[in-house]
Amino acid sequence: MQTNFGVSKTHAILALYHLFSGILVAGLAGVDALMAATGIERLPTARRVVLVGNEISPGNPSVKPYGTVVRTLWGELAW
């Protein structure tokens, strides 16, 4: 995600997380106007996931139940 200087990526990601939570956009200030301006009638549904990066180490693979070995962030996401 690319943002302008001074704009927090963390805040932008948190906003997206909540925006796609299934909440009615009518309850979010300014979102209905933004959707109208862009021609979007309704938000798509999305399944969300959170990965804590400081708990995942590429040099230290994670052994899952039944012997599956996960070595990457993408592997954790897939697991």
C-alpha positions in Angstrom: 0.0 0.0 0.0 1.4 3.4 -1.0 0.4 6.5 1.0 1.4 10.1 1.0 3.9 11.3 3.5 2.4 11.7 6.9 -0.5 9.3 6.3 -0.3 6.2 8.4 -0.5 2.9 6.5 -1.6 1.2 9.8 -4.6 3.6 10.0 -5.5 3.0 6.4 -5.3 -0.7 6.8 -7.4 -0.6 10.0 -10.0 1.6 8.2 -10.2 -1.0 5.4 -10.5 -3.8 7.9 -13.5 -2.1 9.5 -15.0 -1.0 6.2 -15.2 -4.6 5.0 -16.5 -5.9 8.3 -20.1 -6.1 7.0 -21.1 -2.9 8.8 -23.8 -0.8 7.1 -22.0 2.1 5.3 -24.8 4.5 6.3 -23.3 4.4 9.8 -19.9 5.5 8.6 -19.4 9.3 8.2 -18.5 10.2 4.6 -18.5 6.7 3.2 -21.9 7.0 1.5 -20.8 10.2 -0.3 -17.5 8.6 -1.4 -19.4 5.6 -2.8 -21.9 7.8 -4.6 -19.0 9.8 -6.1 -17.3 6.7 -7.4 -20.4 5.0 -8.6 -20.2 2.1 -6.1 -23.6 1.0 -5.0 -22.6 -1.6 -2.4 -19.4 -3.0 -1.0 -18.4 -6.6 -1.8 -18.3 -9.1 1.0 -14.8 -10.0 2.1 -13.3 -12.5 4.5 -10.7 -10.8 6.7 -7.6 -12.2 8.4 -5.0 -10.7 10.7 -1.4 -11.9 10.8 0.9 -10.7 13.5 4.2 -10.3 11.7 6.5 -10.3 14.7 5.2 -13.8 15.7 6.3 -15.3 12.3 10.0 -16.0 11.5 11.1 -17.2 8.1 14.2 -18.8 9.7 12.1 -20.7 12.2 9.5 -22.8 10.4 6.2 -23.6 12.2 5.2 -27.2 12.4 1.4 -27.6 12.3 -0.8 -30.5 13.3 -0.3 -33.6 11.2 3.3 -32.5 10.3 2.7 -29.7 7.9 5.7 -27.3 7.9 5.0 -23.6 7.2 8.0 -21.5 6.3 6.5 -18.2 4.9 3.9 -15.6 5.7 1.9 -16.8 2.7 2.0 -20.3 4.1 0.6 -19.0 7.4 -2.1 -17.2 5.5 -3.0 -20.4 3.6 -2.9 -22.6 6.7 
